[in-house]
Amino acid sequence: MADSETIPARVEHHADAILRAAGSGLRHYSMDGTRRAILSAVMDCYEEAYRAGADRVLASYRAGEVGK
């Protein structure tokens, strides 16, 4: 996956990867509500991971482990 891809494209990619791992795929979910719920759940994971990473860097910075 290229860095130039948009966040929505990454979310769709990872939603499809999760569904394929479960024996399905995003293409099988064409109903707007279901598809939106799946993508929303993956977006929540994406945002949570982003925040956790940012918090970890901030904690390291405050502890003097970063920026020396």
Backbone as ProteinMPNN parsed JSONL, in Angstrom:
{"seq_chain_A": "MADSETIPARVEHHADAILRAAGSGLRHYSMDGTRRAILSAVMDCYEEAYRAGADRVLASYRAGEVGK", "coords_chain_A": {"N_chain_A": [[0.839, -1.167, 0.0], [0.647, 2.128, -0.902], [2.071, 5.194, 0.393], [0.787, 7.408, -0.548], [-1.89, 6.874, -0.756], [-5.258, 7.531, 0.179], [-6.809, 7.98, 3.427], [-9.488, 6.9, 3.541], [-9.224, 4.978, 1.468], [-7.292, 3.289, 2.541], [-8.66, 2.36, 4.785], [-10.762, 0.934, 3.56], [-9.2, -1.037, 2.294], [-8.083, -2.414, 4.51], [-10.415, -3.245, 5.83], [-11.416, -5.022, 3.924], [-9.315, -6.874, 3.968], [-9.553, -7.919, 6.57], [-12.112, -9.078, 6.419], [-11.636, -10.946, 4.37], [-9.848, -12.604, 5.679], [-11.604, -13.814, 7.343], [-12.965, -15.374, 5.634], [-14.583, -14.09, 3.787], [-15.324, -11.054, 2.148], [-15.098, -7.578, 1.352], [-16.479, -6.915, -0.937], [-18.746, -8.463, -0.924], [-20.546, -7.17, 0.61], [-22.827, -5.159, -0.094], [-24.999, -3.655, 0.703], [-25.776, -0.481, 1.807], [-25.943, 0.322, 4.589], [-24.806, -1.855, 6.012], [-22.251, -2.03, 4.854], [-21.297, 0.513, 5.499], [-21.248, 0.302, 8.309], [-19.27, -1.654, 8.673], [-17.008, -0.354, 7.556], [-16.916, 1.845, 9.257], [-16.302, 0.641, 11.711], [-13.703, -0.277, 11.18], [-12.475, 2.17, 10.712], [-12.665, 3.27, 13.273], [-10.849, 1.597, 14.607], [-8.515, 2.324, 13.26], [-8.276, 5.047, 13.986], [-8.029, 4.788, 16.777], [-5.622, 3.377, 17.003], [-3.9, 5.273, 15.894], [-4.103, 7.368, 17.756], [-3.105, 6.05, 20.034], [-0.469, 5.587, 19.258], [0.432, 8.234, 18.981], [0.123, 9.106, 21.628], [2.003, 7.463, 22.875], [4.411, 8.391, 21.774], [4.369, 11.02, 22.738], [4.488, 10.543, 25.506], [7.042, 9.393, 25.638], [8.55, 11.56, 24.791], [8.041, 13.403, 26.861], [9.234, 12.006, 28.924], [11.805, 12.379, 28.332], [13.001, 10.744, 26.471], [12.928, 11.171, 23.789], [14.011, 13.437, 21.319], [16.482, 14.318, 22.184]], "CA_chain_A": [[0.0, 0.0, 0.0], [1.464, 3.329, -1.051], [1.81, 6.264, 1.346], [-0.031, 8.434, -1.181], [-3.303, 6.503, -0.725], [-6.043, 8.262, 1.157], [-7.255, 7.205, 4.591], [-10.625, 6.028, 3.173], [-8.741, 3.842, 0.67], [-6.621, 2.371, 3.469], [-9.699, 1.746, 5.608], [-11.395, -0.096, 2.723], [-8.223, -2.12, 2.104], [-7.97, -3.211, 5.733], [-11.711, -3.898, 6.051], [-11.454, -6.167, 3.018], [-8.348, -7.868, 4.449], [-10.145, -8.568, 7.743], [-13.2, -9.933, 5.951], [-11.052, -12.076, 3.631], [-9.283, -13.517, 6.678], [-12.746, -14.527, 7.912], [-13.577, -16.159, 4.571], [-15.55, -13.288, 3.043], [-14.675, -9.95, 1.443], [-15.91, -6.368, 1.374], [-17.323, -6.876, -2.133], [-19.988, -9.178, -0.64], [-21.387, -6.311, 1.441], [-23.227, -4.045, -0.952], [-26.017, -2.84, 1.372], [-25.106, 0.711, 2.328], [-25.853, 0.324, 6.046], [-23.845, -2.873, 6.447], [-20.927, -1.61, 4.39], [-20.92, 1.683, 6.299], [-20.936, -0.183, 9.656], [-17.971, -2.326, 8.597], [-15.973, 0.663, 7.354], [-16.876, 2.657, 10.472], [-15.573, -0.128, 12.725], [-12.276, -0.261, 10.821], [-12.015, 3.541, 10.939], [-12.479, 3.401, 14.716], [-9.575, 0.928, 14.921], [-7.458, 3.163, 12.684], [-8.145, 6.23, 14.831], [-7.536, 4.374, 18.091], [-4.196, 3.062, 16.856], [-3.201, 6.541, 15.663], [-4.034, 8.063, 19.051], [-2.21, 5.302, 20.92], [0.897, 5.865, 18.81], [0.744, 9.62, 19.33], [0.278, 9.154, 23.086], [3.267, 6.794, 23.206], [5.493, 9.318, 21.415], [4.299, 12.138, 23.682], [5.001, 10.053, 26.791], [8.496, 9.248, 25.483], [9.102, 12.91, 24.738], [7.967, 13.955, 28.226], [10.184, 11.276, 29.757], [13.147, 12.719, 27.879], [13.544, 9.686, 25.629], [12.867, 11.615, 22.407], [14.38, 14.834, 21.108], [17.757, 14.682, 22.824]], "C_chain_A": [[0.892, 1.241, 0.0], [1.085, 4.383, -0.024], [0.878, 7.317, 0.779], [-1.528, 8.094, -1.16], [-4.011, 7.252, 0.395], [-6.432, 7.361, 2.33], [-8.475, 6.357, 4.238], [-10.201, 4.809, 2.349], [-8.048, 2.814, 1.564], [-7.642, 1.638, 4.329], [-10.407, 0.648, 4.815], [-10.476, -1.291, 2.524], [-8.181, -3.023, 3.333], [-9.287, -3.895, 6.1], [-11.82, -5.138, 5.18], [-10.501, -7.264, 3.492], [-8.902, -8.627, 5.658], [-11.243, -9.534, 7.31], [-12.675, -11.136, 5.177], [-10.446, -13.09, 4.591], [-10.387, -14.358, 7.328], [-13.505, -15.33, 6.844], [-14.602, -15.416, 3.744], [-14.795, -12.241, 2.228], [-15.625, -8.771, 1.407], [-16.864, -6.322, 0.181], [-18.659, -7.581, -1.916], [-20.974, -8.337, 0.175], [-21.753, -5.062, 0.664], [-24.323, -3.176, -0.327], [-25.316, -1.687, 2.089], [-24.918, 0.685, 3.84], [-24.819, -0.645, 6.569], [-22.43, -2.469, 6.072], [-20.414, -0.439, 5.227], [-20.527, 1.257, 7.712], [-19.573, -0.865, 9.695], [-16.851, -1.299, 8.48], [-15.827, 1.555, 8.587], [-16.09, 1.94, 11.574], [-14.075, -0.129, 12.442], [-11.699, 1.14, 11.03], [-11.795, 3.797, 12.421], [-11.161, 2.764, 15.155], [-8.398, 1.781, 14.46], [-7.196, 4.374, 13.579], [-7.579, 5.884, 16.203], [-6.045, 4.058, 18.04], [-3.37, 4.329, 16.652], [-3.025, 7.285, 16.983], [-3.065, 7.371, 20.004], [-0.754, 5.557, 20.548], [1.327, 7.272, 19.177], [0.956, 9.757, 20.833], [1.602, 8.542, 23.529], [4.449, 7.712, 22.908], [5.525, 10.489, 22.391], [4.852, 11.724, 25.047], [6.52, 9.893, 26.741], [9.171, 10.607, 25.463], [9.139, 13.529, 26.134], [8.949, 13.278, 29.163], [11.623, 11.56, 29.348], [13.792, 11.676, 26.992], [13.598, 10.071, 24.157], [13.322, 13.074, 22.351], [15.664, 15.27, 21.794], [18.77, 15.102, 21.797]], "O_chain_A": [[1.793, 1.363, 0.83], [-0.072, 4.47, 0.388], [0.239, 8.047, 1.537], [-2.351, 8.939, -1.51], [-3.417, 7.561, 1.428], [-6.387, 6.135, 2.228], [-8.506, 5.182, 4.602], [-10.761, 3.725, 2.515], [-8.203, 1.609, 1.366], [-7.508, 0.439, 4.576], [-10.629, -0.447, 5.334], [-10.926, -2.436, 2.579], [-8.236, -4.247, 3.214], [-9.277, -5.008, 6.626], [-12.265, -6.189, 5.643], [-10.835, -8.447, 3.428], [-8.735, -9.842, 5.757], [-11.299, -10.67, 7.779], [-13.211, -12.236, 5.311], [-10.518, -14.296, 4.353], [-10.139, -15.467, 7.8], [-14.561, -15.896, 7.125], [-15.414, -16.042, 3.063], [-13.733, -12.532, 1.679], [-16.842, -8.957, 1.431], [-17.948, -5.748, 0.282], [-19.613, -7.325, -2.652], [-22.11, -8.754, 0.399], [-21.076, -4.038, 0.752], [-24.551, -2.06, -0.793], [-24.388, -1.893, 2.871], [-23.831, 0.999, 4.325], [-24.041, -0.309, 7.462], [-21.516, -2.56, 6.891], [-19.246, -0.404, 5.615], [-19.567, 1.795, 8.266], [-18.808, -0.676, 10.641], [-15.864, -1.362, 9.212], [-14.718, 1.974, 8.917], [-15.305, 2.566, 12.286], [-13.268, 0.004, 13.362], [-10.56, 1.281, 11.475], [-10.835, 4.472, 12.793], [-10.44, 3.327, 15.98], [-7.412, 1.938, 15.179], [-6.048, 4.691, 13.893], [-6.739, 6.614, 16.73], [-5.295, 4.436, 18.94], [-2.264, 4.443, 17.18], [-1.937, 7.771, 17.292], [-2.294, 8.032, 20.7], [0.095, 5.723, 21.424], [2.451, 7.486, 19.631], [1.874, 10.454, 21.265], [2.246, 9.044, 24.451], [5.385, 7.799, 23.704], [6.601, 10.904, 22.823], [5.602, 12.477, 25.669], [7.207, 10.225, 27.707], [10.238, 10.786, 26.05], [10.148, 14.108, 26.537], [9.447, 13.905, 30.098], [12.557, 11.036, 29.955], [15.003, 11.71, 26.778], [14.236, 9.384, 23.359], [13.03, 13.85, 23.261], [15.904, 16.465, 21.964], [19.899, 15.443, 22.148]]}, "name": "protein", "num_of_chains": 1, "seq": "MADSETIPARVEHHADAILRAAGSGLRHYSMDGTRRAILSAVMDCYEEAYRAGADRVLASYRAGEVGK"}
